[in-house]
Amino acid sequence: MVVKGGLLEGKRGLIIGVANKRSIAWGIAQRAAEAGAQLCLTYQNERLGENVHELAAELKNPLLLPMDVGSDSQIVMAFDEIRKKWGKLDFVVHAVAYAPRQALEGTFVGTSREDFRVAHDISAYSLAAVAHSAQALMLDGGSIVTLSYLGSQRVVPGYNVMGVAKASLEACMRYLASDLGAQGIRVNAISAGPIKTLAASAIPGIGSKLKHHRSHTPLQRDTDQLEVGDAGVFLLSDMGRGVTGQVLYVDGGFSIMAG
């Protein structure tokens, strides 16, 4: 299925978190471009920037900017550049999460204070930091979408501190939706089923988790990054104009099952 053009025609959007072609953020970027959006993609460092530049060749004249969401100055500089180039912004996709590898090993009870801080800084606080800069450019309102996972609501073995950080992310999303609603800015989250992305590869036993998902979800299949992209277009476009502060599950129904 391909989203018909037009839903995001004339809109300009920032997508944070494209690492490679398997990234969920890339699935959203592809669908947003097909729907008519002009995009800005960011990259954390030069190594990941090579991947982003290569993928950007598939899009129509995207803006490419460095941005490490762990740095306030880089966030400010990126949004200042967007202001200079475009003057305004219609949407933001926040698809960033990180926890030190050792925090995903063993048990949650052994999480160090520093690993807890890093996971929440990058995975949750960064949404607030990005929204703070974005609101000044959303002159006619806008939409902000972040990415979560069922580990925010249920214990997923090996997900550990990331599950707690995703719960914090979802709470941040709701508070931001309340703060920014008067400006016509909507803030939502997509909770996608497991997809073998670069970030997911760091989670112990990701292969068995994918197999478990396939055998227990009502649709009996993996989650596809492009169907997450389709959901993203809905929330970013005027089709989702009445939706804010919500978590939309795109997981084939896995989240409704008891086991």
Backbone as CSV, one residue per row, in Angstrom:
resi,resn,N_x,N_y,N_z,CA_x,CA_y,CA_z,C_x,C_y,C_z
1,MET,0.846,-1.199,0.000,0.000,0.000,0.000,0.879,1.246,0.000
2,VAL,0.527,2.222,-0.813,1.260,3.482,-0.865,0.291,4.613,-0.528
3,VAL,0.719,5.485,0.382,-0.119,6.619,0.746,-0.236,7.565,-0.445
4,LYS,-1.430,7.972,-0.771,-1.632,8.895,-1.882,-1.080,10.263,-1.514
5,GLY,-0.507,10.958,-2.501,0.077,12.264,-2.265,-0.965,13.281,-1.857
6,GLY,-0.511,14.322,-1.180,-1.403,15.419,-0.861,-1.632,15.661,0.608
7,LEU,-1.600,14.643,1.449,-1.912,14.819,2.862,-0.955,15.783,3.551
8,LEU,0.294,15.808,3.094,1.278,16.712,3.687,1.802,17.716,2.657
9,GLU,1.064,17.909,1.602,1.476,18.839,0.549,1.643,20.248,1.122
10,GLY,2.782,20.867,0.835,3.036,22.222,1.303,3.540,22.309,2.723
11,LYS,3.674,21.176,3.390,4.143,21.181,4.781,5.631,20.873,4.848
12,ARG,6.271,21.430,5.860,7.692,21.223,6.076,7.899,20.576,7.432
13,GLY,8.706,19.515,7.440,8.849,18.766,8.680,10.272,18.333,8.969
14,LEU,10.563,18.225,10.241,11.859,17.775,10.745,11.729,16.345,11.236
15,ILE,12.626,15.481,10.793,12.631,14.095,11.250,13.980,13.802,11.902
16,ILE,13.920,13.482,13.176,15.120,13.215,13.972,15.185,11.723,14.259
17,GLY,16.297,11.095,13.916,16.460,9.697,14.290,16.674,8.724,13.160
18,VAL,16.853,9.222,11.938,17.178,8.317,10.835,18.628,7.875,10.999
19,ALA,18.836,6.574,11.138,20.197,6.039,11.262,20.594,5.256,10.021
20,ASN,19.655,4.462,9.512,19.897,3.701,8.280,18.541,3.341,7.664
21,LYS,18.554,2.524,6.617,17.316,2.230,5.887,16.316,1.415,6.703
22,ARG,16.757,0.797,7.806,15.844,0.027,8.646,15.180,0.867,9.730
23,SER,15.613,2.100,9.883,15.082,2.957,10.944,13.585,3.200,10.760
24,ILE,12.858,3.182,11.858,11.443,3.535,11.797,11.301,4.976,11.301
25,ALA,12.224,5.825,11.725,12.196,7.214,11.272,12.299,7.303,9.752
26,TRP,13.044,6.389,9.140,13.161,6.391,7.691,11.850,5.962,7.051
27,GLY,11.149,5.017,7.662,9.834,4.626,7.162,8.877,5.804,7.172
28,ILE,8.913,6.598,8.243,8.053,7.781,8.322,8.492,8.819,7.294
29,ALA,9.805,8.979,7.132,10.323,9.947,6.166,9.863,9.598,4.750
30,GLN,9.941,8.326,4.393,9.518,7.907,3.062,8.044,8.221,2.812
31,ARG,7.215,7.849,3.783,5.778,8.075,3.615,5.438,9.574,3.637
32,ALA,6.126,10.340,4.478,5.866,11.781,4.536,6.242,12.446,3.215
33,ALA,7.352,12.005,2.627,7.776,12.558,1.336,6.769,12.206,0.243
34,GLU,6.290,10.961,0.255,5.283,10.543,-0.721,4.001,11.357,-0.574
35,ALA,3.726,11.796,0.661,2.516,12.575,0.922,2.709,14.059,0.635
36,GLY,3.903,14.425,0.131,4.110,15.794,-0.332,4.930,16.693,0.562
37,ALA,5.433,16.194,1.685,6.167,17.043,2.619,7.585,17.331,2.146
38,GLN,8.067,18.511,2.482,9.481,18.843,2.330,10.147,18.546,3.670
39,LEU,11.254,17.828,3.635,11.810,17.302,4.882,13.181,17.847,5.219
40,CYS,13.425,17.878,6.521,14.756,18.109,7.072,15.119,16.876,7.882
41,LEU,16.234,16.262,7.578,16.726,15.115,8.333,17.953,15.533,9.129
42,THR,18.064,15.036,10.345,19.248,15.333,11.145,20.063,14.065,11.355
43,TYR,21.316,14.250,11.720,22.191,13.120,12.026,23.040,13.475,13.247
44,GLN,23.301,12.455,14.066,23.990,12.680,15.341,25.466,13.005,15.160
45,ASN,26.124,12.308,14.238,27.553,12.500,14.038,27.905,12.208,12.582
46,GLU,29.168,12.405,12.235,29.579,12.243,10.843,29.416,10.807,10.341
47,ARG,29.655,9.838,11.223,29.521,8.438,10.808,28.089,8.135,10.392
48,LEU,27.132,8.502,11.222,25.725,8.285,10.864,25.301,9.234,9.752
49,GLY,25.988,10.379,9.658,25.670,11.341,8.612,25.883,10.779,7.217
50,GLU,26.855,9.881,7.080,27.100,9.253,5.782,25.880,8.458,5.328
51,ASN,25.270,7.711,6.273,24.064,6.943,5.949,22.911,7.861,5.559
52,VAL,22.748,8.938,6.338,21.637,9.857,6.101,21.792,10.556,4.751
53,HIS,23.007,10.965,4.425,23.231,11.611,3.132,22.910,10.653,1.976
54,GLU,23.266,9.388,2.151,22.991,8.395,1.107,21.490,8.191,0.925
55,LEU,20.759,8.083,2.043,19.309,7.903,1.966,18.617,9.147,1.421
56,ALA,19.161,10.310,1.758,18.537,11.571,1.353,18.453,11.716,-0.160
57,ALA,19.306,10.989,-0.871,19.283,11.043,-2.336,17.962,10.534,-2.893
58,GLU,17.213,9.765,-2.082,15.917,9.248,-2.522,14.782,10.251,-2.306
59,LEU,15.086,11.361,-1.627,14.077,12.371,-1.332,14.265,13.585,-2.238
60,LYS,13.308,14.480,-2.208,13.354,15.673,-3.053,13.930,16.855,-2.279
61,ASN,15.191,17.158,-2.546,15.874,18.322,-1.972,15.677,18.472,-0.459
62,PRO,16.006,17.446,0.317,15.863,17.579,1.771,16.946,18.469,2.359
63,LEU,16.640,19.039,3.497,17.617,19.798,4.273,18.284,18.818,5.229
64,LEU,19.605,18.816,5.297,20.341,17.899,6.164,21.143,18.699,7.180
65,LEU,20.952,18.367,8.467,21.610,19.128,9.522,22.150,18.209,10.617
66,PRO,23.299,18.557,11.206,23.777,17.809,12.369,22.961,18.189,13.602
67,MET,22.643,17.208,14.426,21.974,17.484,15.699,22.145,16.295,16.637
68,ASP,22.824,16.521,17.724,22.902,15.550,18.808,21.922,16.026,19.865
69,VAL,20.848,15.261,20.110,19.807,15.725,21.034,20.276,15.770,22.482
70,GLY,21.496,15.277,22.745,22.072,15.395,24.077,22.750,16.731,24.294
71,SER,22.742,17.580,23.266,23.398,18.884,23.345,22.385,19.996,23.099
72,ASP,22.135,20.828,24.104,21.207,21.949,23.949,21.663,22.893,22.848
73,SER,22.973,23.140,22.767,23.468,24.080,21.768,23.247,23.559,20.354
74,GLN,23.403,22.247,20.148,23.176,21.698,18.818,21.703,21.747,18.429
75,ILE,20.827,21.525,19.397,19.384,21.635,19.125,19.044,23.058,18.704
76,VAL,19.545,24.034,19.454,19.276,25.437,19.150,19.825,25.807,17.777
77,MET,21.043,25.368,17.460,21.656,25.692,16.173,20.875,25.084,15.013
78,ALA,20.411,23.848,15.183,19.656,23.204,14.120,18.349,23.943,13.850
79,PHE,17.632,24.299,14.901,16.362,25.001,14.706,16.586,26.422,14.177
80,ASP,17.701,27.029,14.550,18.013,28.347,14.012,18.262,28.259,12.506
81,GLU,18.907,27.182,12.069,19.157,26.984,10.651,17.848,26.726,9.902
82,ILE,16.947,25.965,10.523,15.629,25.731,9.911,14.872,27.054,9.778
83,ARG,14.964,27.887,10.793,14.302,29.202,10.734,14.851,30.035,9.580
84,LYS,16.170,30.002,9.403,16.791,30.784,8.329,16.390,30.252,6.947
85,LYS,16.324,28.925,6.814,16.032,28.315,5.517,14.549,28.336,5.176
86,TRP,13.713,28.055,6.171,12.293,27.860,5.902,11.391,28.926,6.523
87,GLY,11.802,29.462,7.654,10.975,30.464,8.317,9.902,29.907,9.229
88,LYS,9.495,28.653,8.988,8.457,28.024,9.809,8.609,26.511,9.744
89,LEU,7.857,25.837,10.573,7.900,24.373,10.638,6.503,23.865,10.929
90,ASP,6.132,22.764,10.267,4.790,22.218,10.456,4.754,20.967,11.324
91,PHE,5.833,20.178,11.284,5.819,18.971,12.118,7.232,18.520,12.479
92,VAL,7.270,17.727,13.535,8.528,17.128,14.013,8.272,15.667,14.326
93,VAL,9.172,14.814,13.890,9.172,13.405,14.296,10.395,13.181,15.173
94,HIS,10.154,12.770,16.391,11.220,12.508,17.372,11.337,10.994,17.510
95,ALA,12.391,10.439,16.916,12.570,8.979,16.922,13.951,8.648,17.475
96,VAL,14.170,9.052,18.709,15.487,8.924,19.331,15.366,8.201,20.669
97,ALA,16.213,7.217,20.878,16.261,6.524,22.168,17.653,5.920,22.346
98,TYR,18.117,5.908,23.580,19.447,5.334,23.832,19.579,4.987,25.305
99,ALA,20.211,3.845,25.553,20.656,3.469,26.899,21.987,2.751,26.732
100,PRO,22.921,2.964,27.628,24.198,2.243,27.543,23.969,0.737,27.488
101,ARG,24.782,0.054,26.705,24.588,-1.380,26.492,24.509,-2.162,27.800
102,GLN,25.359,-1.804,28.772,25.372,-2.572,30.020,24.052,-2.447,30.788
103,ALA,23.300,-1.376,30.507,22.012,-1.190,31.187,20.947,-2.114,30.618
104,LEU,21.217,-2.721,29.456,20.274,-3.644,28.842,20.645,-5.094,29.119
105,GLU,21.663,-5.281,29.919,22.107,-6.620,30.303,21.744,-6.882,31.764
106,GLY,21.511,-8.107,32.106,21.167,-8.422,33.496,19.776,-7.962,33.856
107,THR,19.633,-7.343,35.021,18.320,-6.950,35.522,18.231,-5.443,35.718
108,PHE,17.007,-4.938,35.772,16.795,-3.499,35.966,17.292,-3.050,37.334
109,VAL,17.154,-3.901,38.338,17.525,-3.510,39.694,19.001,-3.140,39.807
110,GLY,19.811,-3.607,38.859,21.232,-3.292,38.885,21.611,-2.052,38.093
111,THR,20.627,-1.302,37.590,20.914,-0.119,36.784,21.675,0.925,37.599
112,SER,22.742,1.430,37.038,23.514,2.462,37.731,22.820,3.817,37.614
113,ARG,23.145,4.701,38.525,22.562,6.044,38.496,22.884,6.757,37.175
114,GLU,24.124,6.606,36.699,24.532,7.283,35.475,23.819,6.716,34.250
115,ASP,23.682,5.396,34.180,22.977,4.794,33.045,21.503,5.201,33.030
116,PHE,20.913,5.307,34.217,19.521,5.759,34.328,19.399,7.188,33.819
117,ARG,20.343,8.032,34.219,20.317,9.434,33.803,20.452,9.565,32.286
118,VAL,21.408,8.852,31.711,21.648,8.936,30.272,20.424,8.468,29.488
119,ALA,19.845,7.344,29.903,18.679,6.805,29.189,17.523,7.800,29.186
120,HIS,17.281,8.448,30.309,16.174,9.392,30.399,16.491,10.716,29.696
121,ASP,17.736,11.130,29.744,18.132,12.367,29.077,17.913,12.260,27.569
122,ILE,18.468,11.200,26.967,18.391,11.053,25.518,17.010,10.595,25.049
123,SER,16.395,9.677,25.780,15.154,9.050,25.315,13.891,9.812,25.677
124,ALA,13.929,10.606,26.745,12.712,11.293,27.200,12.860,12.811,27.232
125,TYR,13.877,13.300,27.944,14.012,14.755,28.043,14.200,15.410,26.679
126,SER,14.869,14.708,25.764,15.124,15.302,24.452,13.840,15.704,23.738
127,LEU,12.745,14.999,23.994,11.468,15.384,23.388,11.057,16.768,23.861
128,ALA,11.195,17.019,25.161,10.847,18.331,25.702,11.761,19.413,25.147
129,ALA,13.061,19.098,25.041,14.023,20.074,24.535,13.726,20.427,23.078
130,VAL,13.415,19.418,22.280,13.095,19.648,20.871,11.784,20.425,20.730
131,ALA,10.775,20.053,21.514,9.480,20.746,21.447,9.620,22.211,21.833
132,HIS,10.482,22.491,22.790,10.691,23.872,23.239,11.198,24.738,22.099
133,SER,12.127,24.205,21.300,12.649,24.959,20.161,11.681,24.970,18.988
134,ALA,10.945,23.884,18.816,10.038,23.775,17.671,8.850,24.717,17.769
135,GLN,8.350,24.957,18.971,7.105,25.716,19.111,7.208,27.119,18.517
136,ALA,8.387,27.714,18.583,8.544,29.070,18.056,8.432,29.114,16.533
137,LEU,8.655,27.968,15.864,8.579,27.913,14.400,7.236,27.387,13.904
138,MET,6.404,26.898,14.809,5.096,26.374,14.416,4.076,27.504,14.480
139,LEU,4.204,28.393,13.518,3.435,29.633,13.516,1.946,29.402,13.299
140,ASP,1.612,28.322,12.604,0.199,28.014,12.330,-0.221,26.718,13.024
141,GLY,0.377,26.441,14.164,0.147,25.160,14.823,1.040,24.103,14.210
142,GLY,0.871,22.874,14.631,1.710,21.817,14.085,1.491,20.505,14.797
143,SER,2.338,19.553,14.469,2.223,18.216,15.040,3.606,17.690,15.407
144,ILE,3.708,17.117,16.580,4.934,16.472,17.040,4.606,15.022,17.345
145,VAL,5.375,14.104,16.782,5.156,12.675,16.996,6.444,12.047,17.510
146,THR,6.348,11.285,18.582,7.492,10.553,19.112,7.212,9.058,19.020
147,LEU,8.234,8.254,19.224,8.108,6.799,19.108,8.325,6.117,20.451
148,SER,7.367,5.280,20.815,7.456,4.548,22.067,7.431,3.044,21.785
149,TYR,7.261,2.268,22.852,7.221,0.807,22.729,6.472,0.246,23.932
150,LEU,5.886,-0.932,23.770,5.067,-1.558,24.803,5.818,-1.762,26.120
151,GLY,7.147,-1.767,26.062,7.943,-1.880,27.288,7.715,-0.742,28.263
152,SER,7.035,0.306,27.816,6.678,1.402,28.721,5.552,1.004,29.668
153,GLN,4.749,0.017,29.243,3.579,-0.392,30.014,3.709,-1.779,30.632
154,ARG,4.541,-2.622,30.028,4.718,-3.988,30.515,6.206,-4.309,30.615
155,VAL,6.527,-5.261,31.465,7.924,-5.675,31.608,8.322,-6.532,30.421
156,VAL,9.324,-6.076,29.687,9.880,-6.823,28.565,11.294,-7.235,28.948
157,PRO,11.553,-8.524,29.129,12.885,-8.973,29.542,13.976,-8.409,28.643
158,GLY,14.997,-7.833,29.263,16.110,-7.271,28.518,15.927,-5.813,28.138
159,TYR,14.706,-5.293,28.267,14.467,-3.896,27.903,14.851,-2.952,29.043
160,ASN,14.676,-3.451,30.267,15.205,-2.792,31.464,14.945,-1.288,31.519
161,VAL,16.000,-0.497,31.645,15.844,0.943,31.864,15.198,1.643,30.672
162,MET,15.273,1.031,29.479,14.618,1.650,28.335,13.106,1.641,28.495
163,GLY,12.572,0.594,29.126,11.143,0.560,29.384,10.718,1.692,30.301
164,VAL,11.528,1.946,31.320,11.234,3.032,32.258,11.369,4.385,31.551
165,ALA,12.375,4.507,30.693,12.563,5.752,29.945,11.409,5.989,28.965
166,LYS,10.899,4.914,28.349,9.762,5.069,27.443,8.498,5.472,28.202
167,ALA,8.340,4.981,29.430,7.207,5.415,30.253,7.324,6.912,30.543
168,SER,8.541,7.357,30.823,8.785,8.785,31.037,8.498,9.576,29.764
169,LEU,8.909,9.029,28.620,8.651,9.684,27.332,7.157,9.883,27.107
170,GLU,6.367,8.865,27.383,4.925,8.974,27.178,4.310,10.013,28.111
171,ALA,4.815,10.098,29.346,4.337,11.130,30.270,4.731,12.515,29.762
172,CYS,5.963,12.656,29.262,6.398,13.931,28.681,5.477,14.332,27.529
173,MET,5.129,13.356,26.700,4.251,13.618,25.562,2.922,14.195,26.018
174,ARG,2.351,13.623,27.068,1.051,14.101,27.549,1.154,15.523,28.114
175,TYR,2.192,15.789,28.890,2.352,17.131,29.463,2.610,18.167,28.369
176,LEU,3.387,17.788,27.359,3.635,18.701,26.248,2.352,18.959,25.464
177,ALA,1.539,17.922,25.283,0.261,18.098,24.597,-0.605,19.115,25.328
178,SER,-0.581,19.072,26.643,-1.348,20.017,27.440,-0.775,21.433,27.329
179,ASP,0.551,21.541,27.394,1.199,22.853,27.337,1.007,23.539,25.988
180,LEU,1.091,22.760,24.908,1.159,23.347,23.571,-0.167,23.372,22.821
181,GLY,-1.171,22.762,23.393,-2.462,22.692,22.711,-3.055,24.045,22.370
182,ALA,-2.869,25.025,23.247,-3.433,26.352,23.002,-2.804,27.011,21.784
183,GLN,-1.615,26.558,21.383,-0.933,27.083,20.196,-1.290,26.277,18.945
184,GLY,-2.198,25.332,19.103,-2.583,24.503,17.966,-1.553,23.442,17.640
185,ILE,-0.699,23.128,18.598,0.339,22.108,18.393,-0.097,20.818,19.078
186,ARG,-0.176,19.755,18.291,-0.552,18.449,18.817,0.698,17.610,19.077
187,VAL,0.659,16.799,20.134,1.799,15.946,20.484,1.276,14.541,20.756
188,ASN,1.773,13.573,20.023,1.333,12.185,20.164,2.515,11.232,20.084
189,ALA,2.240,9.972,20.381,3.262,8.926,20.294,2.722,7.750,19.494
190,ILE,3.619,7.091,18.792,3.320,5.816,18.152,4.084,4.739,18.899
191,SER,3.370,3.730,19.355,4.014,2.581,19.992,4.027,1.456,18.970
192,ALA,5.196,1.272,18.365,5.324,0.287,17.291,5.688,-1.081,17.838
193,GLY,5.283,-2.114,17.116,5.737,-3.454,17.454,7.232,-3.561,17.211
194,PRO,7.861,-4.642,17.675,9.314,-4.779,17.519,9.719,-4.864,16.051
195,ILE,10.724,-4.079,15.703,11.295,-4.065,14.360,12.805,-4.149,14.527
196,LYS,13.474,-4.918,13.703,14.911,-5.108,13.874,15.676,-3.905,13.328
197,THR,15.680,-2.835,14.110,16.410,-1.621,13.766,17.800,-1.672,14.395
198,LEU,18.599,-0.639,14.108,19.924,-0.545,14.710,19.828,-0.490,16.224
199,ALA,18.878,0.281,16.742,18.707,0.393,18.191,18.229,-0.925,18.793
200,ALA,17.302,-1.601,18.116,16.754,-2.852,18.637,17.803,-3.955,18.696
201,SER,18.809,-3.874,17.828,19.838,-4.916,17.806,20.632,-4.970,19.097
202,ALA,20.575,-3.905,19.897,21.296,-3.876,21.171,20.532,-4.586,22.283
203,ILE,19.269,-4.921,22.033,18.444,-5.566,23.052,18.686,-7.077,23.015
204,PRO,19.077,-7.666,24.130,19.337,-9.116,24.153,18.108,-9.918,23.716
205,GLY,18.329,-10.910,22.860,17.246,-11.794,22.445,16.232,-11.170,21.518
206,ILE,16.630,-10.171,20.722,15.668,-9.502,19.854,15.053,-10.492,18.852
207,GLY,15.838,-11.478,18.414,15.300,-12.458,17.467,14.146,-13.245,18.049
208,SER,14.292,-13.696,19.300,13.220,-14.457,19.943,12.016,-13.574,20.228
209,LYS,12.256,-12.291,20.484,11.146,-11.362,20.726,10.331,-11.165,19.447
210,LEU,11.006,-11.082,18.321,10.298,-10.956,17.047,9.465,-12.209,16.763
211,LYS,10.037,-13.380,17.045,9.322,-14.637,16.830,8.103,-14.724,17.746
212,HIS,8.268,-14.318,19.005,7.152,-14.327,19.960,6.046,-13.379,19.481
213,HIS,6.449,-12.215,18.983,5.473,-11.235,18.491,4.650,-11.832,17.347
214,ARG,5.339,-12.463,16.396,4.634,-13.039,15.241,3.626,-14.094,15.661
215,SER,3.986,-14.893,16.648,3.110,-16.008,17.031,1.977,-15.596,17.972
216,HIS,2.064,-14.399,18.562,1.045,-13.994,19.533,0.207,-12.789,19.097
217,THR,0.600,-12.105,18.029,-0.186,-10.957,17.598,-1.373,-11.432,16.745
218,PRO,-2.516,-10.776,16.848,-3.673,-11.189,16.058,-3.415,-11.244,14.555
219,LEU,-2.593,-10.358,14.032,-2.324,-10.347,12.585,-1.266,-11.360,12.170
220,GLN,-0.629,-12.020,13.150,0.299,-13.124,12.869,1.453,-12.734,11.934
221,ARG,1.997,-11.545,12.132,3.129,-11.124,11.302,3.918,-10.029,12.006
222,ASP,5.092,-9.746,11.441,5.928,-8.679,11.977,5.296,-7.315,11.724
223,THR,5.728,-6.335,12.494,5.375,-4.948,12.215,6.306,-4.439,11.125
224,ASP,5.759,-3.730,10.164,6.546,-3.200,9.046,6.787,-1.705,9.252
225,GLN,7.993,-1.251,8.967,8.332,0.150,9.209,7.462,1.105,8.388
226,LEU,7.000,0.666,7.209,6.189,1.549,6.380,4.758,1.685,6.892
227,GLU,4.250,0.659,7.595,2.920,0.834,8.175,2.990,1.773,9.378
228,VAL,4.143,1.801,10.044,4.359,2.812,11.082,4.447,4.185,10.418
229,GLY,5.088,4.225,9.245,5.155,5.466,8.482,3.779,5.983,8.100
230,ASP,2.891,5.077,7.701,1.523,5.470,7.355,0.806,6.083,8.564
231,ALA,0.988,5.462,9.732,0.374,5.998,10.952,0.959,7.360,11.283
232,GLY,2.253,7.508,11.018,2.896,8.791,11.250,2.295,9.885,10.381
233,VAL,2.066,9.581,9.104,1.464,10.565,8.201,0.086,10.980,8.701
234,PHE,-0.695,10.029,9.190,-2.012,10.350,9.739,-1.901,11.357,10.877
235,LEU,-0.996,11.097,11.822,-0.873,11.984,12.983,-0.250,13.330,12.617
236,LEU,0.603,13.343,11.596,1.255,14.589,11.198,0.355,15.470,10.349
237,SER,-0.594,14.849,9.667,-1.450,15.588,8.738,-2.705,16.123,9.419
238,ASP,-3.482,16.878,8.651,-4.742,17.405,9.171,-5.767,16.310,9.416
239,MET,-5.526,15.109,8.889,-6.425,13.991,9.177,-6.445,13.676,10.667
240,GLY,-5.349,13.970,11.352,-5.267,13.703,12.791,-5.474,14.940,13.634
241,ARG,-6.137,15.945,13.086,-6.227,17.250,13.738,-6.941,17.220,15.092
242,GLY,-7.733,16.199,15.346,-8.436,16.127,16.628,-7.769,15.214,17.636
243,VAL,-6.558,14.763,17.331,-5.876,13.792,18.187,-4.644,14.418,18.820
244,THR,-4.589,14.432,20.143,-3.382,14.878,20.836,-3.288,14.210,22.197
245,GLY,-2.058,14.036,22.660,-1.810,13.417,23.962,-2.057,11.921,23.981
246,GLN,-2.033,11.266,22.810,-2.404,9.863,22.711,-1.230,8.984,22.279
247,VAL,-1.325,7.713,22.640,-0.397,6.695,22.164,-1.149,5.814,21.176
248,LEU,-0.692,5.802,19.935,-1.305,4.980,18.895,-0.462,3.715,18.724
249,TYR,-1.067,2.562,18.983,-0.348,1.290,18.866,-0.397,0.782,17.426
250,VAL,0.785,0.572,16.861,0.898,-0.005,15.524,1.733,-1.274,15.695
251,ASP,1.074,-2.320,16.165,1.789,-3.530,16.548,1.033,-4.807,16.167
252,GLY,0.109,-4.676,15.211,-0.659,-5.833,14.782,-1.607,-6.368,15.829
253,GLY,-1.842,-5.578,16.894,-2.749,-5.996,17.953,-2.086,-6.700,19.124
254,PHE,-0.764,-6.814,19.101,-0.055,-7.524,20.172,-0.394,-6.970,21.551
255,SER,-0.549,-5.645,21.638,-0.760,-4.992,22.932,-2.090,-5.342,23.585
256,ILE,-3.031,-5.939,22.838,-4.319,-6.300,23.446,-4.293,-7.693,24.057
257,MET,-3.241,-8.478,23.764,-3.205,-9.867,24.192,-2.688,-10.006,25.625
258,ALA,-3.162,-11.032,26.287,-2.784,-11.250,27.681,-1.380,-11.826,27.830
259,GLY,-0.899,-12.572,26.826,0.416,-13.188,27.000,1.226,-13.148,25.726
